[in-house]
Amino acid sequence: MAGGDIWVQWFTCCVTQQPPPRRRRPPIDRSMIGLPQNFQHTAHIGSSDVAMGSRHLVALQNHMQSKGGYDTAVPIEDAASRQAPTVTVT
């Protein structure tokens, strides 16, 4: 019996079989990516749309909600009516 075998017999609780190595997926490159399937552009929202009026935001929200996938509309506060927090320095 080899010296290493005796250690395995004494400490069987500490020796576990390692799982087989997982097959690693090959990396994805541009040639593997195709064009979008069934893409439908429904609306555009840009960075300047934050300052639009609440009436326009509600209309945009309703339009997006009518496209499906939205159970409830999330209220959006009008940026123009929002006031900055008051800070008192003493």
WODALIN-V323688 format. One record per run of one state. SS is the DSSP state (~ for helix, > for strand, _ for the rest). FROM is the first residue (numbers start at 1). LEN is the number of residues. Records with the same first field share a line. If there is no record, write none. Layout:
SS=FROM-LEN  FROM-LEN
This chain:
_=1-2  11-19  33-14  52-2  67-24
~=3-8  30-3  47-5  54-13
